[in-house]
């Protein structure tokens, strides 16, 4: 399944500078810049290791939106 063209945005991760696609309504941001799934997962490992809560990411952030035709 691919992202519907009207519900996906191509971003450059503000942390690692890699390109990725994400749902524009749910993509996590840091200081207004989109962050990829891998960087969020790495940040969560560090945060949890420091006793901080993990960042919560919407389950559809990196998934295509189901639309009915």
N, C-alpha and C positions, 0 to 999 in steps of 0.2 A: 504494500500500500504506500502511496506517496502523499505528500502534503497537498491539499488543495491550494492552488496558486493564490487565491485571495485570502488565505488564512495562514500564511507562512511568511516569515521574513528571514532573509539571510543576514546574519550578524557576524562581526568579528569580535571574538571574546576580548573583553577589556583586560583580562589577566594574561592569557597565553598567546593572544593574537591569532589564534586559529579561527577559521571560518566554520560556522555551524548554522543549521536551520532550527527555528523555534517558533512556537505559537506566539504571536505578538501580544496577546492579552495576558499571558502567563509566564513569559520568560523572566527569570530572576535577573535583577540588576544590582550593581554595586555603584553607588554614586551616579546613577542614571545610565550606566553602561552595561550592556548585556554580558552575562557570564555563561560559559558553556557548562554542560553537565559534568565533565571531568573535573573542572576547576571547583565547582560547587562540592563535589564529592571529596576532593582533596582538602578543601577548606573545612568541611565537616569533620574529617578525621582529625585535623589539628584542633578544631574547636572542642570536640569531645575529649580529646587528650588533655586539654587544658581545663576541663571541667565546665565548659560553656555548653549551652544547648546547641544542637545541630540546626542549621538553617533549614527551614521548611520550604520545599519546592512543590508547586502545584503539580499534581500527577499528569497533567496534559502539557506541561511546559515544553517538553521536547517531543511531543507526540502529535500526529496529525489530528485535525478536528474531523469528526464524523459528520458528514452532511448528507442529507437525503436528496435524491434527485427525482 
